[in-house]
Amino acid sequence: MKKKFDAVEFQRKVRKELGEKYLSNREAFLHELEEKYGDLQKKKD
C-alpha cells in the first residue's frame, strides 16, 4: 500500500526552505515569526 502523503519528505522540504530563508535574512525572518505568532517565550513568574 502506497502512502498518499510522505510526512518525512514534506518535513525535510519545509525545514530546508525555512533554513534557506533564515540564512538569507535572519533578522527579518525572526521579526516575521514574532509578528505572526507573538511572544512565545515562557513567562517568568
mmCIF file as Biopython writes it, N, C-alpha, C and O atoms, coordinates in Angstrom:
data_model
#
loop_
_atom_site.group_PDB
_atom_site.id
_atom_site.type_symbol
_atom_site.label_atom_id
_atom_site.label_alt_id
_atom_site.label_comp_id
_atom_site.label_asym_id
_atom_site.label_entity_id
_atom_site.label_seq_id
_atom_site.pdbx_PDB_ins_code
_atom_site.Cartn_x
_atom_site.Cartn_y
_atom_site.Cartn_z
_atom_site.occupancy
_atom_site.B_iso_or_equiv
_atom_site.auth_seq_id
_atom_site.auth_asym_id
_atom_site.pdbx_PDB_model_num
ATOM 1   N N  . MET A ? 1  ? 0.842  -1.185 0.000  1.0 0.0 1  A 1 
ATOM 2   C CA . MET A ? 1  ? 0.000  0.000  0.000  1.0 0.0 1  A 1 
ATOM 3   C C  . MET A ? 1  ? 0.889  1.250  0.000  1.0 0.0 1  A 1 
ATOM 4   O O  . MET A ? 1  ? 1.728  1.437  0.881  1.0 0.0 1  A 1 
ATOM 5   N N  . LYS A ? 2  ? 0.683  2.082  -0.993 1.0 0.0 2  A 1 
ATOM 6   C CA . LYS A ? 2  ? 1.492  3.300  -1.116 1.0 0.0 2  A 1 
ATOM 7   C C  . LYS A ? 2  ? 0.862  4.436  -0.313 1.0 0.0 2  A 1 
ATOM 8   O O  . LYS A ? 2  ? -0.350 4.648  -0.334 1.0 0.0 2  A 1 
ATOM 9   N N  . LYS A ? 3  ? 1.735  5.157  0.395  1.0 0.0 3  A 1 
ATOM 10  C CA . LYS A ? 3  ? 1.246  6.299  1.169  1.0 0.0 3  A 1 
ATOM 11  C C  . LYS A ? 3  ? 0.876  7.429  0.220  1.0 0.0 3  A 1 
ATOM 12  O O  . LYS A ? 3  ? 1.571  7.680  -0.765 1.0 0.0 3  A 1 
ATOM 13  N N  . LYS A ? 4  ? -0.222 8.107  0.525  1.0 0.0 4  A 1 
ATOM 14  C CA . LYS A ? 4  ? -0.631 9.249  -0.284 1.0 0.0 4  A 1 
ATOM 15  C C  . LYS A ? 4  ? 0.195  10.476 0.071  1.0 0.0 4  A 1 
ATOM 16  O O  . LYS A ? 4  ? 0.395  11.358 -0.764 1.0 0.0 4  A 1 
ATOM 17  N N  . PHE A ? 5  ? 0.671  10.534 1.304  1.0 0.0 5  A 1 
ATOM 18  C CA . PHE A ? 5  ? 1.390  11.714 1.788  1.0 0.0 5  A 1 
ATOM 19  C C  . PHE A ? 5  ? 2.598  11.252 2.582  1.0 0.0 5  A 1 
ATOM 20  O O  . PHE A ? 5  ? 2.458  10.530 3.569  1.0 0.0 5  A 1 
ATOM 21  N N  . ASP A ? 6  ? 3.780  11.665 2.155  1.0 0.0 6  A 1 
ATOM 22  C CA . ASP A ? 6  ? 5.006  11.288 2.853  1.0 0.0 6  A 1 
ATOM 23  C C  . ASP A ? 6  ? 5.387  12.416 3.807  1.0 0.0 6  A 1 
ATOM 24  O O  . ASP A ? 6  ? 5.942  13.432 3.387  1.0 0.0 6  A 1 
ATOM 25  N N  . ALA A ? 7  ? 5.087  12.233 5.090  1.0 0.0 7  A 1 
ATOM 26  C CA . ALA A ? 7  ? 5.309  13.274 6.095  1.0 0.0 7  A 1 
ATOM 27  C C  . ALA A ? 7  ? 6.787  13.599 6.258  1.0 0.0 7  A 1 
ATOM 28  O O  . ALA A ? 7  ? 7.147  14.764 6.427  1.0 0.0 7  A 1 
ATOM 29  N N  . VAL A ? 8  ? 7.645  12.591 6.209  1.0 0.0 8  A 1 
ATOM 30  C CA . VAL A ? 8  ? 9.079  12.819 6.392  1.0 0.0 8  A 1 
ATOM 31  C C  . VAL A ? 8  ? 9.624  13.668 5.248  1.0 0.0 8  A 1 
ATOM 32  O O  . VAL A ? 8  ? 10.380 14.614 5.472  1.0 0.0 8  A 1 
ATOM 33  N N  . GLU A ? 9  ? 9.242  13.329 4.043  1.0 0.0 9  A 1 
ATOM 34  C CA . GLU A ? 9  ? 9.696  14.100 2.878  1.0 0.0 9  A 1 
ATOM 35  C C  . GLU A ? 9  ? 9.208  15.542 2.968  1.0 0.0 9  A 1 
ATOM 36  O O  . GLU A ? 9  ? 9.965  16.474 2.695  1.0 0.0 9  A 1 
ATOM 37  N N  . PHE A ? 10 ? 7.948  15.727 3.348  1.0 0.0 10 A 1 
ATOM 38  C CA . PHE A ? 10 ? 7.380  17.062 3.492  1.0 0.0 10 A 1 
ATOM 39  C C  . PHE A ? 10 ? 8.127  17.865 4.557  1.0 0.0 10 A 1 
ATOM 40  O O  . PHE A ? 10 ? 8.449  19.036 4.353  1.0 0.0 10 A 1 
ATOM 41  N N  . GLN A ? 11 ? 8.399  17.225 5.693  1.0 0.0 11 A 1 
ATOM 42  C CA . GLN A ? 11 ? 9.092  17.885 6.798  1.0 0.0 11 A 1 
ATOM 43  C C  . GLN A ? 11 ? 10.498 18.321 6.379  1.0 0.0 11 A 1 
ATOM 44  O O  . GLN A ? 11 ? 10.929 19.428 6.700  1.0 0.0 11 A 1 
ATOM 45  N N  . ARG A ? 12 ? 11.202 17.457 5.670  1.0 0.0 12 A 1 
ATOM 46  C CA . ARG A ? 12 ? 12.547 17.799 5.193  1.0 0.0 12 A 1 
ATOM 47  C C  . ARG A ? 12 ? 12.515 18.974 4.230  1.0 0.0 12 A 1 
ATOM 48  O O  . ARG A ? 12 ? 13.357 19.869 4.302  1.0 0.0 12 A 1 
ATOM 49  N N  . LYS A ? 13 ? 11.534 18.968 3.323  1.0 0.0 13 A 1 
ATOM 50  C CA . LYS A ? 13 ? 11.415 20.039 2.338  1.0 0.0 13 A 1 
ATOM 51  C C  . LYS A ? 13 ? 11.129 21.375 3.029  1.0 0.0 13 A 1 
ATOM 52  O O  . LYS A ? 13 ? 11.755 22.387 2.711  1.0 0.0 13 A 1 
ATOM 53  N N  . VAL A ? 14 ? 10.192 21.377 3.965  1.0 0.0 14 A 1 
ATOM 54  C CA . VAL A ? 14 ? 9.831  22.609 4.667  1.0 0.0 14 A 1 
ATOM 55  C C  . VAL A ? 14 ? 11.000 23.111 5.496  1.0 0.0 14 A 1 
ATOM 56  O O  . VAL A ? 14 ? 11.280 24.309 5.514  1.0 0.0 14 A 1 
ATOM 57  N N  . ARG A ? 15 ? 11.686 22.203 6.183  1.0 0.0 15 A 1 
ATOM 58  C CA . ARG A ? 15 ? 12.830 22.593 7.011  1.0 0.0 15 A 1 
ATOM 59  C C  . ARG A ? 15 ? 13.931 23.212 6.148  1.0 0.0 15 A 1 
ATOM 60  O O  . ARG A ? 15 ? 14.565 24.189 6.547  1.0 0.0 15 A 1 
ATOM 61  N N  . LYS A ? 16 ? 14.153 22.638 4.965  1.0 0.0 16 A 1 
ATOM 62  C CA . LYS A ? 16 ? 15.175 23.169 4.051  1.0 0.0 16 A 1 
ATOM 63  C C  . LYS A ? 16 ? 14.799 24.570 3.578  1.0 0.0 16 A 1 
ATOM 64  O O  . LYS A ? 16 ? 15.639 25.470 3.561  1.0 0.0 16 A 1 
ATOM 65  N N  . GLU A ? 17 ? 13.528 24.756 3.193  1.0 0.0 17 A 1 
ATOM 66  C CA . GLU A ? 17 ? 13.072 26.063 2.722  1.0 0.0 17 A 1 
ATOM 67  C C  . GLU A ? 17 ? 13.176 27.112 3.824  1.0 0.0 17 A 1 
ATOM 68  O O  . GLU A ? 17 ? 13.646 28.225 3.583  1.0 0.0 17 A 1 
ATOM 69  N N  . LEU A ? 18 ? 12.737 26.759 5.034  1.0 0.0 18 A 1 
ATOM 70  C CA . LEU A ? 18 ? 12.800 27.710 6.140  1.0 0.0 18 A 1 
ATOM 71  C C  . LEU A ? 18 ? 14.244 28.019 6.506  1.0 0.0 18 A 1 
ATOM 72  O O  . LEU A ? 18 ? 14.570 29.156 6.846  1.0 0.0 18 A 1 
ATOM 73  N N  . GLY A ? 19 ? 15.110 27.013 6.439  1.0 0.0 19 A 1 
ATOM 74  C CA . GLY A ? 19 ? 16.524 27.215 6.730  1.0 0.0 19 A 1 
ATOM 75  C C  . GLY A ? 19 ? 17.166 28.183 5.754  1.0 0.0 19 A 1 
ATOM 76  O O  . GLY A ? 19 ? 17.948 29.047 6.151  1.0 0.0 19 A 1 
ATOM 77  N N  . GLU A ? 20 ? 16.837 28.041 4.473  1.0 0.0 20 A 1 
ATOM 78  C CA . GLU A ? 20 ? 17.381 28.944 3.459  1.0 0.0 20 A 1 
ATOM 79  C C  . GLU A ? 20 ? 16.876 30.367 3.671  1.0 0.0 20 A 1 
ATOM 80  O O  . GLU A ? 20 ? 17.626 31.332 3.527  1.0 0.0 20 A 1 
ATOM 81  N N  . LYS A ? 21 ? 15.598 30.484 4.013  1.0 0.0 21 A 1 
ATOM 82  C CA . LYS A ? 21 ? 15.018 31.804 4.259  1.0 0.0 21 A 1 
ATOM 83  C C  . LYS A ? 21 ? 15.676 32.445 5.479  1.0 0.0 21 A 1 
ATOM 84  O O  . LYS A ? 21 ? 15.967 33.641 5.474  1.0 0.0 21 A 1 
ATOM 85  N N  . TYR A ? 22 ? 15.911 31.647 6.523  1.0 0.0 22 A 1 
ATOM 86  C CA . TYR A ? 22 ? 16.545 32.136 7.755  1.0 0.0 22 A 1 
ATOM 87  C C  . TYR A ? 22 ? 17.968 32.604 7.480  1.0 0.0 22 A 1 
ATOM 88  O O  . TYR A ? 22 ? 18.376 33.672 7.936  1.0 0.0 22 A 1 
ATOM 89  N N  . LEU A ? 23 ? 18.722 31.802 6.734  1.0 0.0 23 A 1 
ATOM 90  C CA . LEU A ? 23 ? 20.117 32.142 6.459  1.0 0.0 23 A 1 
ATOM 91  C C  . LEU A ? 23 ? 20.250 33.376 5.567  1.0 0.0 23 A 1 
ATOM 92  O O  . LEU A ? 23 ? 21.223 34.122 5.680  1.0 0.0 23 A 1 
ATOM 93  N N  . SER A ? 24 ? 19.281 33.590 4.687  1.0 0.0 24 A 1 
ATOM 94  C CA . SER A ? 24 ? 19.376 34.730 3.778  1.0 0.0 24 A 1 
ATOM 95  C C  . SER A ? 24 ? 19.122 36.055 4.496  1.0 0.0 24 A 1 
ATOM 96  O O  . SER A ? 24 ? 19.738 37.068 4.165  1.0 0.0 24 A 1 
ATOM 97  N N  . ASN A ? 25 ? 18.222 36.053 5.472  1.0 0.0 25 A 1 
ATOM 98  C CA . ASN A ? 25 ? 17.917 37.297 6.184  1.0 0.0 25 A 1 
ATOM 99  C C  . ASN A ? 25 ? 17.387 36.961 7.576  1.0 0.0 25 A 1 
ATOM 100 O O  . ASN A ? 25 ? 16.177 36.889 7.793  1.0 0.0 25 A 1 
ATOM 101 N N  . ARG A ? 26 ? 18.295 36.759 8.497  1.0 0.0 26 A 1 
ATOM 102 C CA . ARG A ? 26 ? 17.964 36.268 9.836  1.0 0.0 26 A 1 
ATOM 103 C C  . ARG A ? 26 ? 17.035 37.207 10.605 1.0 0.0 26 A 1 
ATOM 104 O O  . ARG A ? 26 ? 16.021 36.766 11.145 1.0 0.0 26 A 1 
ATOM 105 N N  . GLU A ? 27 ? 17.369 38.485 10.659 1.0 0.0 27 A 1 
ATOM 106 C CA . GLU A ? 27 ? 16.581 39.437 11.451 1.0 0.0 27 A 1 
ATOM 107 C C  . GLU A ? 27 ? 15.147 39.552 10.933 1.0 0.0 27 A 1 
ATOM 108 O O  . GLU A ? 27 ? 14.200 39.541 11.720 1.0 0.0 27 A 1 
ATOM 109 N N  . ALA A ? 28 ? 14.986 39.660 9.621  1.0 0.0 28 A 1 
ATOM 110 C CA . ALA A ? 28 ? 13.648 39.787 9.038  1.0 0.0 28 A 1 
ATOM 111 C C  . ALA A ? 28 ? 12.836 38.521 9.281  1.0 0.0 28 A 1 
ATOM 112 O O  . ALA A ? 28 ? 11.637 38.591 9.552  1.0 0.0 28 A 1 
ATOM 113 N N  . PHE A ? 29 ? 13.487 37.364 9.185  1.0 0.0 29 A 1 
ATOM 114 C CA . PHE A ? 29 ? 12.800 36.092 9.400  1.0 0.0 29 A 1 
ATOM 115 C C  . PHE A ? 29 ? 12.288 36.000 10.835 1.0 0.0 29 A 1 
ATOM 116 O O  . PHE A ? 29 ? 11.135 35.633 11.062 1.0 0.0 29 A 1 
ATOM 117 N N  . LEU A ? 30 ? 13.144 36.334 11.804 1.0 0.0 30 A 1 
ATOM 118 C CA . LEU A ? 30 ? 12.743 36.271 13.211 1.0 0.0 30 A 1 
ATOM 119 C C  . LEU A ? 30 ? 11.653 37.298 13.515 1.0 0.0 30 A 1 
ATOM 120 O O  . LEU A ? 30 ? 10.739 37.026 14.293 1.0 0.0 30 A 1 
ATOM 121 N N  . HIS A ? 31 ? 11.751 38.471 12.903 1.0 0.0 31 A 1 
ATOM 122 C CA . HIS A ? 31 ? 10.737 39.506 13.096 1.0 0.0 31 A 1 
ATOM 123 C C  . HIS A ? 31 ? 9.388  39.039 12.540 1.0 0.0 31 A 1 
ATOM 124 O O  . HIS A ? 31 ? 8.344  39.258 13.154 1.0 0.0 31 A 1 
ATOM 125 N N  . GLU A ? 32 ? 9.423  38.399 11.381 1.0 0.0 32 A 1 
ATOM 126 C CA . GLU A ? 32 ? 8.194  37.891 10.762 1.0 0.0 32 A 1 
ATOM 127 C C  . GLU A ? 32 ? 7.543  36.831 11.648 1.0 0.0 32 A 1 
ATOM 128 O O  . GLU A ? 32 ? 6.324  36.829 11.819 1.0 0.0 32 A 1 
ATOM 129 N N  . LEU A ? 33 ? 8.352  35.929 12.211 1.0 0.0 33 A 1 
ATOM 130 C CA . LEU A ? 33 ? 7.809  34.906 13.100 1.0 0.0 33 A 1 
ATOM 131 C C  . LEU A ? 33 ? 7.198  35.527 14.347 1.0 0.0 33 A 1 
ATOM 132 O O  . LEU A ? 33 ? 6.141  35.097 14.809 1.0 0.0 33 A 1 
ATOM 133 N N  . GLU A ? 34 ? 7.865  36.536 14.888 1.0 0.0 34 A 1 
ATOM 134 C CA . GLU A ? 34 ? 7.352  37.191 16.091 1.0 0.0 34 A 1 
ATOM 135 C C  . GLU A ? 34 ? 6.025  37.883 15.800 1.0 0.0 34 A 1 
ATOM 136 O O  . GLU A ? 34 ? 5.106  37.835 16.617 1.0 0.0 34 A 1 
ATOM 137 N N  . GLU A ? 35 ? 5.922  38.529 14.632 1.0 0.0 35 A 1 
ATOM 138 C CA . GLU A ? 35 ? 4.662  39.173 14.251 1.0 0.0 35 A 1 
ATOM 139 C C  . GLU A ? 35 ? 3.560  38.143 14.061 1.0 0.0 35 A 1 
ATOM 140 O O  . GLU A ? 35 ? 2.416  38.363 14.458 1.0 0.0 35 A 1 
ATOM 141 N N  . LYS A ? 36 ? 3.911  37.028 13.456 1.0 0.0 36 A 1 
ATOM 142 C CA . LYS A ? 36 ? 2.932  36.006 13.122 1.0 0.0 36 A 1 
ATOM 143 C C  . LYS A ? 36 ? 2.429  35.255 14.354 1.0 0.0 36 A 1 
ATOM 144 O O  . LYS A ? 36 ? 1.232  35.001 14.483 1.0 0.0 36 A 1 
ATOM 145 N N  . TYR A ? 37 ? 3.347  34.899 15.260 1.0 0.0 37 A 1 
ATOM 146 C CA . TYR A ? 37 ? 2.991  34.040 16.383 1.0 0.0 37 A 1 
ATOM 147 C C  . TYR A ? 37 ? 3.066  34.728 17.736 1.0 0.0 37 A 1 
ATOM 148 O O  . TYR A ? 37 ? 2.730  34.117 18.750 1.0 0.0 37 A 1 
ATOM 149 N N  . GLY A ? 38 ? 3.493  35.973 17.777 1.0 0.0 38 A 1 
ATOM 150 C CA . GLY A ? 38 ? 3.569  36.692 19.044 1.0 0.0 38 A 1 
ATOM 151 C C  . GLY A ? 38 ? 4.757  36.251 19.866 1.0 0.0 38 A 1 
ATOM 152 O O  . GLY A ? 38 ? 5.699  35.648 19.352 1.0 0.0 38 A 1 
ATOM 153 N N  . ASP A ? 39 ? 4.703  36.557 21.140 1.0 0.0 39 A 1 
ATOM 154 C CA . ASP A ? 39 ? 5.798  36.243 22.053 1.0 0.0 39 A 1 
ATOM 155 C C  . ASP A ? 39 ? 5.639  34.817 22.557 1.0 0.0 39 A 1 
ATOM 156 O O  . ASP A ? 39 ? 4.732  34.530 23.339 1.0 0.0 39 A 1 
ATOM 157 N N  . LEU A ? 40 ? 6.514  33.927 22.114 1.0 0.0 40 A 1 
ATOM 158 C CA . LEU A ? 40 ? 6.414  32.523 22.505 1.0 0.0 40 A 1 
ATOM 159 C C  . LEU A ? 40 ? 7.315  32.176 23.684 1.0 0.0 40 A 1 
ATOM 160 O O  . LEU A ? 40 ? 7.374  31.020 24.103 1.0 0.0 40 A 1 
ATOM 161 N N  . GLN A ? 41 ? 8.018  33.172 24.221 1.0 0.0 41 A 1 
ATOM 162 C CA . GLN A ? 41 ? 8.877  32.922 25.373 1.0 0.0 41 A 1 
ATOM 163 C C  . GLN A ? 41 ? 8.011  32.568 26.576 1.0 0.0 41 A 1 
ATOM 164 O O  . GLN A ? 41 ? 6.915  33.102 26.745 1.0 0.0 41 A 1 
ATOM 165 N N  . LYS A ? 42 ? 8.518  31.659 27.411 1.0 0.0 42 A 1 
ATOM 166 C CA . LYS A ? 42 ? 7.806  31.338 28.641 1.0 0.0 42 A 1 
ATOM 167 C C  . LYS A ? 42 ? 7.885  32.531 29.579 1.0 0.0 42 A 1 
ATOM 168 O O  . LYS A ? 42 ? 8.923  33.180 29.704 1.0 0.0 42 A 1 
ATOM 169 N N  . LYS A ? 43 ? 6.786  32.798 30.221 1.0 0.0 43 A 1 
ATOM 170 C CA . LYS A ? 43 ? 6.748  33.910 31.162 1.0 0.0 43 A 1 
ATOM 171 C C  . LYS A ? 43 ? 7.414  33.492 32.465 1.0 0.0 43 A 1 
ATOM 172 O O  . LYS A ? 43 ? 7.167  32.403 32.984 1.0 0.0 43 A 1 
ATOM 173 N N  . LYS A ? 44 ? 8.263  34.375 32.986 1.0 0.0 44 A 1 
ATOM 174 C CA . LYS A ? 44 ? 8.899  34.111 34.276 1.0 0.0 44 A 1 
ATOM 175 C C  . LYS A ? 44 ? 8.012  34.681 35.368 1.0 0.0 44 A 1 
ATOM 176 O O  . LYS A ? 44 ? 7.574  35.829 35.293 1.0 0.0 44 A 1 
ATOM 177 N N  . ASP A ? 45 ? 7.756  33.883 36.367 1.0 0.0 45 A 1 
ATOM 178 C CA . ASP A ? 45 ? 6.897  34.341 37.474 1.0 0.0 45 A 1 
ATOM 179 C C  . ASP A ? 45 ? 7.650  35.166 38.475 1.0 0.0 45 A 1 
ATOM 180 O O  . ASP A ? 45 ? 7.070  35.623 39.460 1.0 0.0 45 A 1 
#
